[in-house]
Amino acid sequence: MFLKLISTIFDFPSVTYILLYDDERLNKVLESAKDVNKTYKEKVINQEVKIPLMINPSVSIRCMQNLLLSYGFSEKELENFYVVLNTVAQNLSNVRELKVIMNSEFSIFAIKDKIRLNYPQILAIQYIFHMKPDLYEKIRENRDLLVVTKESEFNNINDEATESRLKDLVAEYPAYKGLLKDLFPKVKIATAPNQIVRDYHLMVSETKRKLICLPQYFNNYFMLIEDDYTELINLLSDFIKEVNKNNVENLYTVWSKFILNHDQTEKNRLIEQMNIFITKEDILSSEKREKLSEIIVKSFIDKREWSKYYEFAIARCIAILIGEIFIKDLDTFKNFIANKYYHELSLIEQISSYMNGEGRLGGTSNEFLKNGEIIKSFYNGIQRKCYKELDINRLINSNSPETIELIGRCISPYTVYDIMKDAINNKGIVDGVFVDVFKKYSTEMKAAFNGKKPENSAEEALYKIYKKFD
């Protein structure tokens, strides 16, 4: 018989074994067996320890956490798994069920490096797939109902039909309410309409987390694959990790490996998404942020790694980087530009415009606003420097579209009176290249004069001439 076999096999010196069995079932087997004394089990079992039928949720959570640690997750990362682990623990009926879940759902992490999505959400979807396949199918079939496509949907549902469908979904699966709320902000709003889910400034800030509620990631959680977009996001994430890991002197090597070492299409895609990954929360070091800004400028201007079409994407990245650096590092960047790249007025102007316009509310500290004002003043000074270096006579004679654009880029409160003086000295303002400049850049001229009122009689006279012309 089986008990006799176990006793024989494990009868070794200094060996203790544990036998897990159902006491009630074993007694029935012994009663039904012929020629076997019911008390025989006492010869095999020296000490009996009863395991409670009720499973302790906190112990279950600790068991699952230990398993996650064995898969390489850190103690800090375990915090992100709390909702899904708590849902699993609260819905367990016995130890066997916990064992089955740990052997099935958690095994996905054996290949976690090949499916780099949001790991707690991978586990959540796998758990639902095994425990409630009908709910799994409803989630997959209702993508449009569940995903967030615009910023406002993180905090508001304006459609009563949508809210009603979400409430019905939760009512049908009450045991999974907490998990559904954690996965899908719309569910959280529908079940608590007065609650603000989050207050981030930009929806793109969620992209790094690769959430299932974002349309670009939703299907990945059901196919369990990384598509081209997910691979791009993971590449940028790895790039930032290496930036933080390496010294300033090694940043160009990191840049070359992760960014430049791709074909042109991939480089274009990387630079368009990089702004998401270079906030102060991502790269804390002010010195590294400044150095990376220099590297990007060189790649764009010296190496021509990107066409003019991507100038805004480049400028935005630089603006985000230098927006939150210390003054000494900002001075370093200004000197870097002033010594070699001051003639790149278009790029500098876009950096200044982003810092003082679209990007003003994007910073995580007061440095962004302060640095924005410094760069704006720096740009105006650069404009004046560039204008003074122009060969006005040669440009007037060429009268080309490039001339009009070149003079137009120099318009600022610091140059507007110099420009008016040259316009009057060269055919006045009734004919020639300056007339075309004033027509094309009328908005910039008005803004420049508004930014610097006349300070003496000469400037007053120039201003009156402009007003008459205008």
NORTADA-V297883 format. One record per residue. N is the residue number from 0. RES is the residue in one letter. SS is DSSP state (H for helix, E for strand, - for the rest). PSI is psi as a letter, one per 40 degrees, with the letter a starting at -180 (999 if undefined). OMEGA is omega in radians with two decimals (none if undefined). Layout:
<<N RES SS PSI OMEGA> <N RES SS PSI OMEGA>>
This chain:
<<0 M - i -3.00> <1 F H d -3.13> <2 L H d 3.13> <3 K H d 3.14> <4 L H d 3.12> <5 I H d -3.12> <6 S H d -3.12> <7 T H d -3.06> <8 I H d -3.03> <9 F - e 3.14> <10 D - g 3.13> <11 F - i 3.09> <12 P - i 3.07> <13 S - f 3.11> <14 V - h 3.06> <15 T - h 3.13> <16 Y - i -3.14> <17 I - h -3.14> <18 L - h 3.13> <19 L - h -3.12> <20 Y - i 3.07> <21 D - h -3.03> <22 D H d -3.11> <23 E H d -3.12> <24 R H d -3.14> <25 L H d 3.12> <26 N H d 3.12> <27 K H d 3.12> <28 V H d -3.13> <29 L H d 3.13> <30 E H d -3.08> <31 S H e -3.11> <32 A - i 3.12> <33 K - i 3.04> <34 D - f 3.11> <35 V - h 3.12> <36 N - h -3.11> <37 K H d -3.10> <38 T H e -3.09> <39 Y H d -3.09> <40 K H d -3.14> <41 E H d 3.10> <42 K H d -3.11> <43 V H d -3.06> <44 I - h -3.09> <45 N - d -3.12> <46 Q - h -3.08> <47 E - h 3.09> <48 V - h -3.12> <49 K - h 3.10> <50 I - h -3.12> <51 P - i 3.12> <52 L - d 3.13> <53 M - h -3.10> <54 I - h -3.09> <55 N - h -3.09> <56 P H d -3.10> <57 S H d 3.09> <58 V H d 3.11> <59 S H d 3.13> <60 I H d 3.13> <61 R H d 3.09> <62 C H d -3.13> <63 M H d 3.09> <64 Q H d 3.11> <65 N H d 3.10> <66 L H d 3.10> <67 L H d 3.09> <68 L H d 3.14> <69 S H d 3.09> <70 Y - e 3.03> <71 G - e 3.08> <72 F - i -3.14> <73 S - i 3.09> <74 E H d -3.14> <75 K H d 3.14> <76 E H d -3.14> <77 L H d -3.14> <78 E H d -3.10> <79 N H e -3.12> <80 F H e -2.96> <81 Y H d -3.04> <82 V H d -3.11> <83 V H d 3.12> <84 L H d 3.12> <85 N H d 3.10> <86 T H d 3.11> <87 V H d -3.07> <88 A H d -3.09> <89 Q H e -3.09> <90 N - e 3.13> <91 L - i 3.10> <92 S - d 3.14> <93 N - i -3.12> <94 V H d -3.13> <95 R H d -3.13> <96 E H d 3.09> <97 L H d 3.14> <98 K H d 3.14> <99 V H d -3.13> <100 I H d -3.12> <101 M H d 3.14> <102 N H d -3.08> <103 S H c -3.06> <104 E H d -3.05> <105 F H e -3.12> <106 S H e 3.10> <107 I H d -3.09> <108 F H e 3.03> <109 A H d 3.10> <110 I H f -3.05> <111 K H d 3.13> <112 D H e 3.13> <113 K H e 3.12> <114 I - g -3.02> <115 R - g 3.02> <116 L - a 3.07> <117 N - h -2.96> <118 Y H d 3.09> <119 P H d -3.13> <120 Q H d 3.00> <121 I H d -3.14> <122 L H d -3.13> <123 A H d -3.12> <124 I H d 3.10> <125 Q H d 3.10> <126 Y H d 3.12> <127 I H d -3.13> <128 F H d -3.09> <129 H H d -3.04> <130 M H d -3.12> <131 K - g -3.09> <132 P H d 3.11> <133 D H d 3.06> <134 L H d 3.08> <135 Y H d -3.14> <136 E H d 3.13> <137 K H d 3.10> <138 I H d -3.10> <139 R H d -3.09> <140 E H e -3.08> <141 N - f -3.14> <142 R H d -3.09> <143 D H d 3.12> <144 L H d -2.95> <145 L H d -3.05> <146 V - i 3.11> <147 V E h -3.08> <148 T - e 3.10> <149 K - i -3.02> <150 E H d -3.05> <151 S H d -3.08> <152 E H e 3.03> <153 F H e -3.06> <154 N - e -3.06> <155 N - i 2.95> <156 I - h -3.06> <157 N - e -3.09> <158 D - h -3.10> <159 E H d -3.14> <160 A H d 3.12> <161 T H d -3.13> <162 E H d -3.13> <163 S H d 3.13> <164 R H d 3.12> <165 L H d 3.11> <166 K H d 3.12> <167 D H d 3.13> <168 L H d -3.14> <169 V H d -3.13> <170 A H d -3.14> <171 E H d -3.11> <172 Y - g -3.05> <173 P H d -3.12> <174 A H e -3.10> <175 Y H e -3.09> <176 K H d -3.12> <177 G H d -3.13> <178 L H d 3.12> <179 L H d 3.10> <180 K H d -3.14> <181 D H d -3.12> <182 L H d -2.97> <183 F - h 3.13> <184 P H d -3.13> <185 K H d 3.10> <186 V H d 3.13> <187 K H d 3.13> <188 I H d -3.10> <189 A H d -3.12> <190 T H e 3.07> <191 A - g -2.96> <192 P - d -3.12> <193 N - e -3.08> <194 Q - h 3.03> <195 I - h -3.08> <196 V - d 3.12> <197 R - i -3.04> <198 D - f 3.08> <199 Y - i -3.13> <200 H - d -3.06> <201 L - h 3.11> <202 M H d -3.09> <203 V H e 3.13> <204 S H e 3.12> <205 E H e -3.05> <206 T H d -3.11> <207 K H d -3.08> <208 R H e 3.08> <209 K - f -3.06> <210 L - i 3.12> <211 I - d -3.11> <212 C - e 3.09> <213 L E h -3.02> <214 P - d -3.10> <215 Q - e -3.11> <216 Y - e -2.96> <217 F - d -3.05> <218 N - d -3.11> <219 N H d -3.08> <220 Y H e 3.11> <221 F H d 3.09> <222 M H e -3.13> <223 L - f 3.09> <224 I - i 2.96> <225 E - h 3.04> <226 D - a -3.08> <227 D H d -3.10> <228 Y H d 3.14> <229 T H d 3.10> <230 E H d 3.11> <231 L H d 3.14> <232 I H d 3.12> <233 N H d 3.10> <234 L H d 3.11> <235 L H d 3.09> <236 S H d 3.10> <237 D H d 3.12> <238 F H d -3.13> <239 I H d 3.09> <240 K H d -3.14> <241 E H d 3.07> <242 V H d -3.12> <243 N H d -3.09> <244 K H d -3.00> <245 N - i 3.05> <246 N - i 3.13> <247 V H d -3.09> <248 E H d -3.08> <249 N H e -3.02> <250 L H d -3.13> <251 Y H d 3.09> <252 T H d 3.10> <253 V H d 3.12> <254 W H d -3.12> <255 S H d -3.08> <256 K H d -3.01> <257 F H d -3.05> <258 I H d -3.05> <259 L H d -3.07> <260 N - f 3.14> <261 H - i 3.08> <262 D - i -3.00> <263 Q H d -3.14> <264 T H d -3.14> <265 E H d 3.11> <266 K H d 3.11> <267 N H d 3.14> <268 R H d -3.13> <269 L H d -3.08> <270 I H d 3.12> <271 E H d -3.13> <272 Q H e -3.02> <273 M H d -3.10> <274 N H d -3.13> <275 I H d -2.94> <276 F H e -3.00> <277 I - f 3.06> <278 T - i 3.12> <279 K - d 3.09> <280 E - d -3.12> <281 D - d -3.13> <282 I - h -3.05> <283 L - d -3.05> <284 S - h 3.11> <285 S H d -3.12> <286 E H d 3.12> <287 K H d 3.12> <288 R H d 3.13> <289 E H d -3.12> <290 K H d 3.12> <291 L H d 3.07> <292 S H d 3.10> <293 E H d -3.12> <294 I H d 3.14> <295 I H d 3.11> <296 V H d -3.13> <297 K H d -3.14> <298 S H d -3.10> <299 F H d -3.03> <300 I H d -3.07> <301 D - d -3.04> <302 K - e -3.14> <303 R - f 3.13> <304 E - e 3.09> <305 W - i 3.11> <306 S - i 3.13> <307 K H d -3.12> <308 Y H d -3.08> <309 Y H e -3.10> <310 E H d -3.14> <311 F H d 3.13> <312 A H d 3.10> <313 I H d -3.11> <314 A H d -3.14> <315 R H d 3.12> <316 C H d -3.14> <317 I H d -3.14> <318 A H d 3.13> <319 I H d -3.13> <320 L H d -3.07> <321 I H e 3.14> <322 G - d -3.10> <323 E - g 3.02> <324 I - i -3.13> <325 F - i -3.09> <326 I H d -3.11> <327 K H d 3.11> <328 D H d 3.07> <329 L H d 3.07> <330 D H d 3.09> <331 T H d 3.14> <332 F H d 3.12> <333 K H d 3.12> <334 N H d 3.10> <335 F H d 3.12> <336 I H d -3.06> <337 A H d -3.09> <338 N H d -3.02> <339 K H d -2.97> <340 Y H e -3.06> <341 Y - d -3.12> <342 H - e 3.12> <343 E - g -3.03> <344 L H d -3.09> <345 S H d 3.14> <346 L H d -3.13> <347 I H d 3.13> <348 E H d -3.13> <349 Q H d 3.06> <350 I H d 3.14> <351 S H d -3.12> <352 S H d 3.14> <353 Y H d -3.11> <354 M H d -3.10> <355 N H e -3.14> <356 G - b -3.05> <357 E - d -3.05> <358 G - e -3.01> <359 R - d -3.07> <360 L - e -3.06> <361 G - e -3.09> <362 G - i 3.12> <363 T - e 3.13> <364 S - i 3.12> <365 N - e -3.11> <366 E H d -3.06> <367 F H d -3.14> <368 L H d -3.13> <369 K H d -3.14> <370 N H d 3.09> <371 G H d 3.11> <372 E H d 3.13> <373 I H d 3.14> <374 I H d 3.09> <375 K H d 3.10> <376 S H d 3.11> <377 F H d 3.13> <378 Y H d 3.12> <379 N H d 3.10> <380 G H d 3.10> <381 I H d 3.11> <382 Q H d -3.11> <383 R H d 3.11> <384 K H d -3.12> <385 C H d -3.11> <386 Y H d -3.13> <387 K H d -3.12> <388 E H e -3.13> <389 L - i 3.02> <390 D - g -3.01> <391 I H d -3.10> <392 N H d 3.14> <393 R H d -3.13> <394 L H d 3.14> <395 I H d -3.12> <396 N H d -3.14> <397 S H d 3.08> <398 N - f -3.08> <399 S - i 3.07> <400 P H d 3.12> <401 E H d 3.10> <402 T H d -3.14> <403 I H d -3.14> <404 E H d -3.12> <405 L H d 3.10> <406 I H d -3.13> <407 G H d -3.13> <408 R H e -3.11> <409 C - e -3.10> <410 I - h 3.08> <411 S - i 3.08> <412 P - d -3.11> <413 Y - e -3.06> <414 T - e -2.94> <415 V H d -3.13> <416 Y H d 3.05> <417 D H d 3.13> <418 I H d 3.12> <419 M H d 3.14> <420 K H d 3.12> <421 D H d 3.13> <422 A H d -3.13> <423 I H d -3.13> <424 N H e -3.12> <425 N - g 3.09> <426 K - e 3.11> <427 G - a 3.09> <428 I - f 3.10> <429 V - e -3.10> <430 D - i 3.00> <431 G - a -2.97> <432 V H d -3.09> <433 F H d 3.08> <434 V H d 3.12> <435 D H d 3.10> <436 V H d -3.09> <437 F H d 3.12> <438 K H d -3.08> <439 K H d -3.06> <440 Y - f -3.10> <441 S H d 3.14> <442 T H d -3.14> <443 E H d 3.12> <444 M H d 3.12> <445 K H d -3.14> <446 A H d -3.13> <447 A H d 3.12> <448 F H d 3.08> <449 N H d -3.12> <450 G H e 3.14> <451 K - g 3.12> <452 K - i -3.14> <453 P - h -3.12> <454 E - e 3.12> <455 N - i -3.06> <456 S H d -3.14> <457 A H d 3.14> <458 E H d 3.10> <459 E H d 3.14> <460 A H d 3.13> <461 L H d 3.14> <462 Y H d 3.13> <463 K H d 3.11> <464 I H d 3.14> <465 Y H d -3.13> <466 K H d 3.13> <467 K H d 3.11> <468 F H d -3.08> <469 D - 999 none>>
